[in-house]
Amino acid sequence: MSDSAFRDEVRAFLAQSLTPEIRRAGELMTSVFADFDATMAWHKILHKKGWIAPDWPLEYGGTGWTLSQRYIFQEECKLANAPALLAMGLQMLGPMLIRYGSEEQKSYYLPRMLAGDDVWCQGYSEPGAGSDLAALMTSAVRDGDDYIINGSKIWTSYAQYSNRIFCLVRTSKEGRPQAGISFILVDMDTEGLTVEPIVGLDGTVEQCQVFFDAVRVPAVNLVGAENQGWDVAKSLLEFERGGHNFTIDHKKQMAKLMRQASSQLFSGNSSWRDNPVFKAKFADVAVDALALEFTELRVKGAFQAGGNAGALSSLTKVMGTEIGQRFNELSLEVMGDHALAKQLDALLPDFDGEIIGPECGLTTMAEYINNRASTIYGGSAEIQRDIIAKRVLHL
């Protein structure tokens, strides 16, 4: 099938399958997450179609699509306002298990991940170990056929909806800090595990803190060898940082920003779209977004060839998040006071009441606030620049 024919097929599927409620949830996204119920409804639709994990190998439930077809699919989904799927399982843990997991782990967890029976969250950061992940202190002590875990994880995205968590834990204090870390899978219903939601600046809950109080986990849930979890973790972080198509997000941001600029007046009857300063700012960011798109395609090509993104994943993470923030700032400038009304109820997919101000500004402030964190989570921009300096520039 040619790429143009494939694009037509995807568009036809989206037009038929995206219900108004699901499409509305995607349109009202203010971060990397959409409404949970709508997200899972869309997950089930894609799973039934066989399109839930395009980036996975065909033998594990992937689609067998080419690199360009996978890119087209993600682009069309984003531009059609399909809600983003939860990435912790499909984008991060799944590919990592395919590489490092035992046959038993793959045969059990991967089908459940594809079907949406398991919702995963990521237990990496701690109150004293964020960007410096090697400083983590959550401990796992071997006790017969189990590990007993004590400690806490923070900034755990959508833990309130998850039934499983993959964690980095300290199994040894000997040698270098990285040498004593292990990677383990935990059932969220295990006795001693509790979740505390964290209310964000926009008034919603996306992050949580997870506490482990003598949580007993079977040793067979260990992924890879004991004390060798750092290699597993680095692999997963490459999927997290390099597996996301930031420029597809940017295209959606640009389309929304141009709609805002066309509808908002700058001076008298002149729209923002005709303002020369705005046009210059927009063009400057758009050129950087185009340059990043080619770099992201190089990363995808590395994955397709059986390699890994390496330090390029750090580069795309830095540039992708910073470009997104620049679009957010432009959007806030265009919407002005219209972006200030706090209307959390209006961001729900089933809201049918009246809103304050123009609808095109409904998500502007929440998007701006949420996206301030994008240069911190997943590895801060400072850490990513250190990686680039060491591994690319050899400084």
C-alpha positions, 0 to 999 in steps of 0.5 A: 500500500502506498503512503497516500492510500494508507493515510486515506485508510487511517483517516476513514477509520478515524472518521468512523471510530472517533465518537464525539465524546472521545474526540472531545477528550482529545481536543481538550487535552491540556497535557500529555494525558487525556480524560482517563475513561475516554483514553481507555475507550479509545484504547479498546477500539484500537486494540479491536482493530489491531492497531494498538501497538504500531511500534512493537514487533509483529510477533508481539502484537505490532502492526508490521507497518513501515516507519512512514506508516507509523508516523502517518498514523500518529500524525493523523490521530493527533490532528483528528483529536484522538486522545493520547494513549497512556505511554507507560505501558505501550511506549516504555515498559512493553518495548523494554520487556520485549528486550529484557523480560523473561518468556514468562513475563512477556507471555503474561504481561504483554497481552494484558498491556495490549488489551488494556487489562493492565494500566501501568505507572512508573516508579522512578523518581523519589523525593530525594532522587529525581533527575539524579536517579542514581540517588534513589533509596527505596529498598528491596530486601530479598526474603526467600522467594520475595522482595520486601520493598520500603520507601516512596516514589513521587510524580507518579503519573496516573497512579490513581488509575493504575493497577501495576507499577514498574519500579527501580529499587535499591537491592545493594549499597555496595560499589557505585550507586548505579550498581545496586539498583534493580528493576521490578514489577509490582501489583498496586493492590499489594498490601502495604502500598498506598497512593496519595494524589497531588493536586497540580497548579491547574487544579487537576490530579495527574501526579501522585506519591506512592508509598511502600510499607513492607510491600512483599513482591515475588522475586520472579517479578524482577526484570533482568538480573539483581543489581543490573536494573540500571541498564534496563532503566536506561533502555526504558528512558530511551523509549520515553525520551526518544519514542515520543513524536514531539513534532506531531504535537507541535503540528497540533499546537500550530493549527490551534495557535493559528485558529486563535490568531485568526479569531482574536483581535490585536488592535482595532479590527486587525487580527493577531494573524496579521501582526508582523511581530506575531508572524515573526515569532511564529515563523521562528518557532515553526522553523525549529519544529521542522528541523526537529521533525527530521531529527525525530525521523532519524531516531525512528530510523535507528529503532527500525534498523535494530539500534537505539536512539542513544544521545539523540533521545536526549536532544529530541527531549530538550528541543521538543519540550522547549519548542512546545513551551514556546508555542504555549507562550505565544498562545497565551500572548494571543489569548490574553485575558481570555485565558485567565478564567478557570473552568475545570468543569468545561474541560470534561468531555461530557460538559454541555454548559456555557463557557466564559470567553471564546472556546479557542482559549479554554485550554490555553492557561492549563496547557501553559501551566502543565507544560512548564514541567515538560522540561523537568519530567522524563529527565530535566533539560539540564541533565539531557544537556549533560548527556549530550555534552558527554556522549556527543561532544565528548566534553 
